[in-house]
């Protein structure tokens, strides 16, 4: 028997276990690249957080003291390697004196609302 993609599927054996998983391994990625799973809004938030934090002269450790979010996780956020929760975004935005919405808003929307 073959799958719609033309892969050979081995017979099912006792308990529904598949004897040969080669067709499945061929189709599944070995790892996930963070670039593929981080949302554009989270990436934009991280870039703006880093820019604002640096303008204010704050370190990631100082931001941790204000928010309780570890410096390591803040680093992941700033580098676009994490999808922070809404609660985290609000805490971090407050700590740098901005609104969370303005930190995730696309540039074209931010510019049109500023006019």
C-alpha positions in Angstrom: 0.0 0.0 0.0 1.3 3.5 -0.8 0.4 6.9 0.7 -1.0 9.6 -1.6 2.5 11.0 -1.8 3.7 7.7 -3.2 5.5 6.6 0.0 5.4 2.9 0.8 3.6 2.1 4.0 4.4 -1.1 5.7 1.8 -3.4 7.1 0.3 -2.6 10.4 1.4 -5.1 13.0 -0.2 -5.9 16.4 -1.7 -2.9 18.3 -1.6 -0.6 15.3 2.2 -0.1 15.3 3.8 0.6 12.0 6.7 -1.7 11.2 8.6 0.8 9.0 8.7 4.5 9.9 11.0 5.5 7.0 8.2 7.2 5.1 7.3 9.2 8.1 10.9 10.3 8.9 11.4 11.4 5.3 8.4 13.8 5.6 9.1 15.2 9.0 11.8 17.8 9.7 14.7 16.8 11.9 14.5 20.1 13.8 12.5 23.4 13.7 14.3 26.6 12.8 13.3 29.4 15.1 12.9 31.7 12.1 10.0 29.5 11.0 8.1 29.6 14.2 8.6 33.1 15.6 5.8 35.4 14.6 6.5 38.7 12.8 4.9 40.7 15.5 7.1 39.0 18.2 10.2 39.8 16.1 9.1 43.4 15.7 8.5 43.6 19.4 11.9 42.3 20.2 13.6 44.8 17.8 11.8 47.7 19.4 12.3 46.5 22.9 16.1 46.3 22.3 16.2 49.7 20.7 14.2 51.4 23.4 16.1 49.6 26.2 19.5 50.7 24.8 18.2 54.3 24.3 17.2 54.4 28.0 20.6 53.0 29.0 19.1 49.9 30.6 20.8 46.5 30.7 18.8 43.3 30.3 19.6 42.5 34.0 18.0 45.8 35.0 15.0 45.0 32.9 14.8 41.6 34.7 14.8 43.5 38.1 11.8 45.5 36.9 9.8 42.8 35.2 10.9 39.4 36.7 11.6 38.1 33.1 15.0 36.6 33.0 17.8 38.4 31.1 18.3 35.3 29.1 14.7 35.3 27.9 14.8 39.0 27.2 17.8 38.3 25.0 15.8 35.6 23.1 13.0 38.1 22.7 15.3 40.9 21.4 17.0 38.6 18.9 13.6 37.3 17.6 14.1 33.8 19.0 11.1 33.8 21.3 7.3 34.4 21.2 6.6 36.2 24.5 3.2 36.0 26.0 0.9 39.0 26.0 1.6 39.4 29.8 5.3 39.5 29.1 4.9 42.1 26.3 2.8 44.3 28.6 5.4 44.1 31.4 8.3 44.8 29.2 6.6 47.6 27.3 5.7 49.3 30.6 9.2 48.9 31.8 10.5 50.9 28.8 7.7 53.4 28.9 5.8 52.3 25.8 2.5 50.7 25.0 2.7 47.0 24.0 0.4 47.7 21.0 2.8 50.3 19.6 5.7 47.8 19.9 3.9 45.2 17.7 2.1 47.5 15.3 3.5 47.4 11.8 5.5 50.5 10.7 2.8 51.6 8.2 0.1 51.6 10.9 2.3 53.3 13.5 3.2 56.0 11.0 -0.4 56.6 9.8 -1.7 56.9 13.4 1.1 59.3 14.3 -0.1 61.8 11.6 
